[in-house]
Amino acid sequence: MIKIPRTVALAALVTMGMFGGIASADSGSVPGSAKVTVNDDRSEITVVGEGNLSSIPDVMRLNTGVEVRRAAASAAFSDARKAAAKLTEALRGAGIAARDLQTNELSLGPVYDNYPVVAGYRAAQGVEAVVRDVDSADEVIDAVAAVGEEARLNGVSFEVSDTRKALRAARDAAFEDAQARAEQYAGLAGDELGRVVSISEEGVTPPSPIMFGGAMAADKASISPGQQTVSVRVRVVYKLR
């Protein structure tokens, strides 16, 4: 035990990162902090560890639909419904399960040349398709395009179906980061690291869906899920000995 009648504090900013699920001591850019306090009655060190894990999304959400314009409202709505049924059939044929298809738009309204003169009527029906096999994304998009001139591609987004595994790995990395910092600063304080006194998770940043526009979805070369990163911050208090 170090006998110092006053409090000594050390503070530092350090970084920790993850790439492809492998921890790297110098690849990250998120700052953390460590504080060492030593006095006559108690010796503890508190550190904030950080862990980031990048994952490749395995689910694509395709926002698609149909749109028609006709002189009469009834004709526009009827033809839109027929085109929507054809679109659904095409998506099912491309391997999309019925439970992964959801109607997200149903609209009918006038089209004006010079308001209030009605030039015709527009009817649209939108569908969100969940593509659980990202490798088949091109085939699904091609199937939508083959429906005909009524088909619309309104964009795609990618997500990780199970974030729990990534969160566990990020927590492991955050705790390892905290322990490494604590050991370093305990040594700088002339002491050794003891047992853990407390652990608290300070923040979790879950991955957010990656969005792409419809124009990108129409190009096979652009159908790429990219990466999503989950981040965890953990505060750990250790005894010094």
C-alpha positions, 0 to 999 in steps of 0.5 A: 500500500502506498501511503500518500496523505493527499489525493493523486489523480491521473487522467488521460485520453486513449482510444480503442477500436475493432476491425472485422471483429478483431480488437486493435489497440490503436485503430479506433478514434473514440476517446475514453478516460481513466482516473487513479485516486490514492490516499491513506484510507482507500486506493482505487482506479476507475476507467472507462473502456470502449469496444467497437465491432463491425459486422456485415449486414445479412438482411436487405429491406427492399422498398418497391411498388407499382404506380399507374396513371389513367384517365379515370380513377377507377381504372387507375386503382384497378390497374394498380391493384393488378400490377401489385398482384403481379409484383407480389407474384414476382417477389414470391417467385424470387424466393421472398416468403409471404411473411416478408412482404408488407404493403406500406402504401396505397394511394389514389389521387388526381393529377393536374395539368393546370389546377384545378383541371384534372388531367388524370388519376394516379394510383400507387401501391407500395411493398416492402420486401425483406430479403433474408439472403443478401446474395440473392439481392440482384435476382430479387431486384431484377424480378421487380424490374421485370414486372413492367413499366408500372414497377418502382424501386424506391430504395434499399436498406441493410441491417444485421438480423441478430445484434446480440452476438455483436453486442457481446463481442463489443462488451468483451472488447470494452472490458478488455480495454478497461483492464488494459488501461487500469493496469497501465495507470496502476503501474504509473501510480506505482501500484498493482491492479487488484479485484474489480469493485464495480462494473457499469455499462455507460452507453451502447450505440447499436448499428443503424440501417444503411440506406440507399436510394432507388437509383443505386438499387437499379445498378447491380454493382451498387448492391453491397451491404457494407458494414455496421458498427456497434459500440459499447462503453463500460466503466470499471472500478478496481482496487489497487494493492 
